[in-house]
Every structure is written in structure tokens, then in C-alpha cells.
Amino acid sequence: MKLEDSWTVSGIHYGTGRPVQVKIQGTQIVNVSPDDSADHSDLPFIGPGLVDLQINGYGGRDFNTHPLSVDMVSSVTEQLWQTGVTAYCPTIITNGDQEIEDAARMIAKACDQNTNVEHSVIGIHLEGPFITPEDGPRGAHDRQYVKAPDWNLFQRWQEVAGGRISILTISPEWESAPTFIERCVDNGVIVSIGHTSASPEQIQEAVKAGARLSTHLGNGAHLMLPRHPNYIWEQLAEDSLYACIIADGFHLPDSFIKVALRAKGDRLMLVSDAVSLSGMPPGTYDMHIGGRVQLTEEGRLCVAEQPELLAGSAQMLTWGIGKLVSSGLTDLKNAWDMASIRPARFVDSPHAGELAAGAAADLVLFDMRGKELTVRQTIKGGQSVYTRA
């Protein structure tokens, strides 16, 4: 089929629950209309492609592996299509200056050499190294590489990335943070608050300087916090901040998610924050970050010798959507929007859209049984890129 040819796909609209036909021509949706065919018994659900603003790796491959290769970035991109993710931010975490530079350069090179990668990578998420040095909120980030915001260093990374660093997670507790945040915002970079031990006043200063997002809110925090004030309450209460959460059932209790849904409304988004063990079978693994870890049959990733400690997320956005719906925390439309339309709009991505005429033809056809969502087909840029065997 030529790209300019038109074709139609049918499914149950994820929002209305009604059968629809979606007509695709080139890279766009040209029409969404009712499906009047007689038999709808085997129709899958259909929704816009999923957009993950924070993912560290998949299928045993990690964007923080050194050396990172173009082939690895391309392979992860194609594997993510199997999970319904049609656009994402490869996430580089706290590391040595040169290691961060090399990873950013290689992701940019993959985008330059592979159109599929270029249209799927909507920006690099740099998570650190300008975060808190404190144990607890620092998480698994290596303390030896944590440092105060450095504009010249960030510009060096941005240059090798070809301007693709679009989200920066930072702790506003550093004295230079407000000025640094203003410079990032002036240069089109979204600043997100995360891995922080900042005071409410420092968070307020960061928002005033232009910070717009909270990174995996509720995680990357001390085990014990003051009743009030504290940095989680402050971010929940700040109406101008969007927030991302990990809804894998292990990182956050339902009660916190319920409060976040009420506090943030349509400014709440899902991320996977998945590490390279996502998509891998249960078992014990040795990781270059985190050491020996255990991926359980239930999908929980923990430190092998301290199972009470999480070692990251190993579940994708479909898992989080299923968890939200099956727990009765929200309906399918809202949960799917949290992982598709909202993040696409938030980063103003031209390669991610809605289930509507004129939008990018990035679509997912999926089955849902209980809390389990299974991708049947993924369409990226008007082309079928994955079909379940």
C-alpha cells in the first residue's frame, strides 16, 4: 500500500463505547464515522497512540547503557509499538558528564538516521543530575554525579542532542535553580520538579520561574515526611503544575492516586518510568544500576535481598491504564487520555494526536479483559507497524 492510499480500520471507540470506522489517508485521520456493519462482536477497542514522557528502556535494553548505539534506540522504538506506545521520551538519568553527553548524542543520531525513530521520539527527558543529593528522594540516582544546575554544561548536552532535550527534571532546592529554570524555559525546555527535598517556598519560586510539571509525583521521596508542610502536598496544591504518576500498583497506593486525580484533574498524566526489564520474563537479574533485582510473577521489581524496596518500574502504560480502570479509580476514557492525548498536548507533539479527523494517524487497537489490556494492532504515521500474531 502506498502512503497516499486511504484505508479504514474499525473498532469500539475507547471514549464513547460505540463502533466506529476510522479512515486514514497518508499520515492523517481523515474521518471518524459510526460503523453500521452488523457484527461488532469481535471488534477491539480503538484509541489514540500512547505517549510515554518517561521511559528508561525496554526488553533488556537501556538508554543509560554505555556505549548506547543507534541500533539499540531503533530496536526499542519498534518494540514499544508492541505495547501501543507510538511516541515517547527516552529518559537519561543522573550519570557522569561524558556519559550523559554520549547518550544524548546517540539518541539524536538515531533520530537523524531513522525516520521511525525521529517521528516516535518527541524529545529527550533528562532526569538529573541537578537533583537532591539526599538519600531517599534521590532514589537510585548515583550521588557522586549529583550537582548544582550548570547552564554551560546543560547547553553542551543540548547541543550534541540537536536541541532535543525537551524535559528536564530538577530539584529547586539549589540556590541557582530559579535563574537556571528561567533560562531553560526561555529556550523552550519544560522544567519538571522531581527527586527533590525542596521547601514549599523553593517549589513556589520554581513555579514562578516557569516550572510546569512534577516528575512521578509521590515517588522519589523520603520514607517519612513532616505532616505539613511538605514537598508532595505543595506540588499537589499548586494548580499550575501538571503531574505525572506511576500507576503500576506498586509505586503508589490507590488513596494517593485518588487524591491526585481530584487535585490535578485534567493535568494528571501517566508515565511508565519503566526500566530495561520491562517486557522481560520474571526472574533475578543483575543490573548496572540497582545491582541484583527480582522481577516477580506479579510484575513487581524489587531489590533481590531487600524485597521491601522497589528497584524501578517494569510495567508499561497499558498496565497502568488497566490498573486505574479495574480499581474503579477512573473510567477507560480518562485513563487512556492520561496516557495519550494529555501528554501529547502537553509537549505539543506534531507526531501524536487524537482520535479525530485531522489528527495524526497514530492509533492502537486493543482488547480489555478485567485489568489486562492487550494490544492487537498499532498504527504509526498511517502505517500498521505491529499486529499481534
LUMLOLUM-954362 format. One record per residue (C-alpha): residue number from 1; x, y, z. Coordinates in steps of 0.02 Angstrom, whole numbers. Example, Ala and Ser with C-alpha at 12.3 -4.5 7.8 and 13.67 -1.06 7.14 Angstrom:
! residues 2
SITE   pos        X        Y        Z
SITE     1      615     -225      390
SITE     2      684      -53      357
! end
This chain:
! residues 389
SITE   pos        X        Y        Z
SITE     1        0        0        0
SITE     2       64      172      -46
SITE     3       66      303       90
SITE     4      -56      413       -6
SITE     5     -185      272      -18
SITE     6     -332      278      100
SITE     7     -388      134      209
SITE     8     -509      103      352
SITE     9     -496       21      521
SITE    10     -643      -21      636
SITE    11     -655      -31      824
SITE    12     -751       16      980
SITE    13     -715      198     1020
SITE    14     -621      199     1185
SITE    15     -718      351     1244
SITE    16     -896      325     1185
SITE    17     -904      136     1181
SITE    18     -981      143     1008
SITE    19     -920       56      850
SITE    20     -828      174      731
SITE    21     -735      168      568
SITE    22     -576      271      557
SITE    23     -523      320      382
SITE    24     -337      351      360
SITE    25     -250      435      215
SITE    26      -64      467      215
SITE    27      -11      504      392
SITE    28     -178      577      450
SITE    29     -351      526      503
SITE    30     -472      599      376
SITE    31     -637      539      451
SITE    32     -710      452      603
SITE    33     -887      388      573
SITE    34    -1009      263      650
SITE    35     -981       83      599
SITE    36    -1151       19      540
SITE    37    -1095     -158      500
SITE    38    -1199     -295      578
SITE    39    -1070     -391      681
SITE    40     -970     -299      814
SITE    41     -937     -450      924
SITE    42     -752     -463      887
SITE    43     -709     -280      871
SITE    44     -565     -219      978
SITE    45     -563      -52     1066
SITE    46     -478       88      969
SITE    47     -391      240     1040
SITE    48     -252      364     1001
SITE    49      -73      305     1016
SITE    50        3      304     1189
SITE    51      132      436     1235
SITE    52      260      399     1371
SITE    53      354      550     1437
SITE    54      472      448     1546
SITE    55      544      281     1496
SITE    56      719      218     1531
SITE    57      720       62     1423
SITE    58      627      -93     1368
SITE    59      657     -276     1326
SITE    60      826     -285     1409
SITE    61      890     -126     1327
SITE    62      928       33     1425
SITE    63      952      210     1362
SITE    64     1081      230     1501
SITE    65     1189       86     1440
SITE    66     1362      134     1382
SITE    67     1400      133     1244
SITE    68     1225      163     1177
SITE    69     1201      125      993
SITE    70     1087      186      854
SITE    71     1026        8      828
SITE    72      977       -6     1011
SITE    73      874      154     1005
SITE    74      791       96      844
SITE    75      755      -76      917
SITE    76      675       -7     1075
SITE    77      567      110      970
SITE    78      499      -35      868
SITE    79      474     -144     1022
SITE    80      374       -7     1106
SITE    81      249      -13      962
SITE    82      202     -186     1027
SITE    83      143     -102     1188
SITE    84       43       33     1100
SITE    85      172      170     1129
SITE    86      185      273      970
SITE    87      279      422     1045
SITE    88      396      434     1192
SITE    89      537      524     1281
SITE    90      691      415     1304
SITE    91      750      458     1478
SITE    92      931      487     1525
SITE    93      963      486     1712
SITE    94     1099      555     1825
SITE    95     1271      499     1767
SITE    96     1443      566     1726
SITE    97     1452      719     1614
SITE    98     1527      623     1469
SITE    99     1406      477     1486
SITE   100     1257      594     1477
SITE   101     1333      681     1327
SITE   102     1365      516     1237
SITE   103     1187      453     1268
SITE   104     1110      617     1207
SITE   105     1219      615     1052
SITE   106     1172      436     1008
SITE   107      985      465     1029
SITE   108      999      617      916
SITE   109     1097      516      789
SITE   110      963      381      790
SITE   111      831      514      755
SITE   112      934      584      611
SITE   113      961      413      532
SITE   114      793      329      559
SITE   115      627      412      514
SITE   116      531      294      627
SITE   117      636      348      774
SITE   118      626      531      726
SITE   119      435      526      724
SITE   120      424      422      884
SITE   121      549      514      994
SITE   122      461      675     1043
SITE   123      607      734     1147
SITE   124      736      676     1272
SITE   125      692      679     1456
SITE   126      847      719     1559
SITE   127      811      661     1737
SITE   128      954      737     1836
SITE   129     1093      765     1877
SITE   130     1029      929     1953
SITE   131      929      840     2088
SITE   132      941      824     2277
SITE   133     1094      736     2349
SITE   134      989      673     2497
SITE   135      958      488     2522
SITE   136      777      443     2493
SITE   137      716      574     2370
SITE   138      873      546     2266
SITE   139      810      370     2232
SITE   140      927      257     2134
SITE   141     1023      403     2059
SITE   142     1209      392     2095
SITE   143     1255      525     2223
SITE   144     1431      550     2156
SITE   145     1360      628     1997
SITE   146     1230      742     2077
SITE   147     1272      926     2058
SITE   148     1203     1102     2058
SITE   149     1124     1168     1898
SITE   150     1256     1215     1770
SITE   151     1194     1310     1618
SITE   152     1353     1289     1515
SITE   153     1354     1103     1546
SITE   154     1170     1088     1501
SITE   155     1199     1186     1341
SITE   156     1338     1066     1295
SITE   157     1219      919     1313
SITE   158     1082     1011     1219
SITE   159     1199     1049     1075
SITE   160     1250      867     1048
SITE   161     1066      819     1065
SITE   162     1022      934      922
SITE   163      905     1032     1036
SITE   164      805      875     1077
SITE   165      812      886     1267
SITE   166      633      939     1295
SITE   167      603      893     1478
SITE   168      724      920     1622
SITE   169      690      852     1797
SITE   170      772      961     1928
SITE   171      762      993     2115
SITE   172      731     1177     2150
SITE   173      824     1170     2316
SITE   174      985     1233     2235
SITE   175     1018     1419     2258
SITE   176     1043     1444     2071
SITE   177      885     1347     2024
SITE   178      764     1492     1990
SITE   179      882     1579     1868
SITE   180      925     1413     1786
SITE   181      741     1368     1766
SITE   182      705     1537     1685
SITE   183      843     1507     1558
SITE   184      777     1333     1518
SITE   185      601     1399     1493
SITE   186      665     1542     1383
SITE   187      747     1409     1274
SITE   188      592     1300     1257
SITE   189      636     1166     1385
SITE   190      498     1100     1501
SITE   191      560     1102     1680
SITE   192      492      968     1796
SITE   193      512      959     1985
SITE   194      570      790     2047
SITE   195      691      695     2159
SITE   196      680      844     2274
SITE   197      689      889     2458
SITE   198      644     1070     2421
SITE   199      546     1177     2541
SITE   200      372     1240     2492
SITE   201      448     1412     2465
SITE   202      579     1341     2345
SITE   203      444     1249     2249
SITE   204      343     1409     2236
SITE   205      497     1500     2170
SITE   206      523     1363     2041
SITE   207      343     1379     1980
SITE   208      361     1567     1973
SITE   209      519     1541     1867
SITE   210      421     1431     1745
SITE   211      423     1250     1807
SITE   212      269     1164     1737
SITE   213      274      980     1788
SITE   214      303      859     1932
SITE   215      403      702     1894
SITE   216      324      538     1959
SITE   217      237      632     2098
SITE   218      229      533     2260
SITE   219      388      437     2222
SITE   220      568      490     2236
SITE   221      532      549     2413
SITE   222      583      521     2594
SITE   223      501      372     2679
SITE   224      445      490     2817
SITE   225      389      670     2789
SITE   226      326      810     2902
SITE   227      137      803     2917
SITE   228      134      977     2839
SITE   229      205     1069     2754
SITE   230      299      953     2637
SITE   231      350      950     2454
SITE   232      218      823     2400
SITE   233       72      924     2469
SITE   234      146     1082     2395
SITE   235      153     1008     2219
SITE   236      -21      934     2233
SITE   237      -90     1103     2285
SITE   238        0     1202     2150
SITE   239     -134     1220     2016
SITE   240      -12     1274     1880
SITE   241       89     1113     1893
SITE   242       45      964     1787
SITE   243       93      798     1866
SITE   244      146      626     1808
SITE   245      116      470     1911
SITE   246      165      287     1901
SITE   247        7      182     1916
SITE   248       81        7     1914
SITE   249        0      -41     2079
SITE   250      167      -47     2170
SITE   251      232      131     2171
SITE   252       77      218     2239
SITE   253      -73      166     2343
SITE   254     -246      190     2271
SITE   255     -283      325     2401
SITE   256     -141      435     2338
SITE   257     -196      413     2157
SITE   258     -374      458     2206
SITE   259     -314      619     2287
SITE   260     -202      660     2137
SITE   261     -348      633     2018
SITE   262     -455      754     2118
SITE   263     -317      883     2144
SITE   264     -249      886     1967
SITE   265     -398      839     1859
SITE   266     -352      850     1676
SITE   267     -173      900     1724
SITE   268     -133      724     1783
SITE   269      -39      608     1664
SITE   270       27      431     1667
SITE   271      207      379     1637
SITE   272      281      206     1645
SITE   273      455      259     1707
SITE   274      496       83     1650
SITE   275      672       16     1661
SITE   276      752     -106     1539
SITE   277      672     -257     1624
SITE   278      500     -207     1561
SITE   279      446     -337     1435
SITE   280      560     -468     1513
SITE   281      506     -630     1600
SITE   282      503     -645     1790
SITE   283      669     -688     1869
SITE   284      826     -623     1953
SITE   285      934     -501     1856
SITE   286     1097     -408     1883
SITE   287     1078     -226     1833
SITE   288     1212      -96     1803
SITE   289     1100       22     1903
SITE   290     1023      -55     2058
SITE   291     1126     -216     2069
SITE   292     1036     -383     2090
SITE   293      849     -364     2071
SITE   294      697     -478     2067
SITE   295      553     -464     1943
SITE   296      409     -559     2023
SITE   297      269     -656     1940
SITE   298      152     -514     1993
SITE   299      256     -388     1896
SITE   300      342     -303     2044
SITE   301      526     -257     2026
SITE   302      621     -254     2191
SITE   303      796     -268     2263
SITE   304      831     -455     2273
SITE   305      898     -455     2452
SITE   306      778     -319     2512
SITE   307      611     -360     2431
SITE   308      526     -218     2525
SITE   309      625      -95     2417
SITE   310      567      -60     2239
SITE   311      701      -61     2104
SITE   312      601       36     1975
SITE   313      451        1     1866
SITE   314      440     -144     1746
SITE   315      264     -112     1679
SITE   316      204      -14     1529
SITE   317       65      114     1507
SITE   318      -66      -17     1462
SITE   319      -36      -97     1633
SITE   320      -63       70     1720
SITE   321     -221      105     1621
SITE   322     -290      -66     1667
SITE   323     -247      -38     1849
SITE   324     -338      129     1856
SITE   325     -495       60     1773
SITE   326     -504     -106     1864
SITE   327     -480      -19     2032
SITE   328     -627       96     1996
SITE   329     -518      250     2012
SITE   330     -573      317     1843
SITE   331     -651      260     1680
SITE   332     -565      198     1522
SITE   333     -578      362     1429
SITE   334     -495      464     1565
SITE   335     -361      334     1599
SITE   336     -320      319     1413
SITE   337     -318      508     1392
SITE   338     -195      520     1537
SITE   339      -75      413     1436
SITE   340     -107      480     1261
SITE   341     -194      645     1221
SITE   342     -140      739     1377
SITE   343       47      707     1364
SITE   344       40      737     1176
SITE   345      -41      906     1203
SITE   346       74      946     1348
SITE   347      231      930     1242
SITE   348      142      997     1086
SITE   349      194      847      983
SITE   350      157      851      796
SITE   351      177      661      788
SITE   352       46      616      917
SITE   353     -137      658      913
SITE   354     -318      617      949
SITE   355     -449      502      879
SITE   356     -521      636      765
SITE   357     -514      698      586
SITE   358     -357      796      551
SITE   359     -257      713      689
SITE   360     -101      609      662
SITE   361     -144      429      618
SITE   362      -63      356      773
SITE   363     -187      226      837
SITE   364     -197       74      950
SITE   365     -322      -68      934
SITE   366     -333     -166     1096
SITE   367     -432     -293     1195
SITE   368     -476     -268     1378
SITE   369     -522     -408     1497
SITE   370     -528     -356     1678
SITE   371     -369     -259     1715
SITE   372     -274     -337     1570
SITE   373     -255     -235     1410
SITE   374     -183     -325     1260
SITE   375     -128     -231     1104
SITE   376     -198     -306      945
SITE   377     -129     -181      820
SITE   378      -27      -21      821
SITE   379      -35      108      681
SITE   380      103      239      672
SITE   381      100      380      546
SITE   382      -37      296      445
SITE   383       55      131      432
SITE   384       21      -31      526
SITE   385      183      -61      622
SITE   386      128     -203      736
SITE   387       -5     -338      726
SITE   388      -22     -470      861
SITE   389        6     -643      792
! end
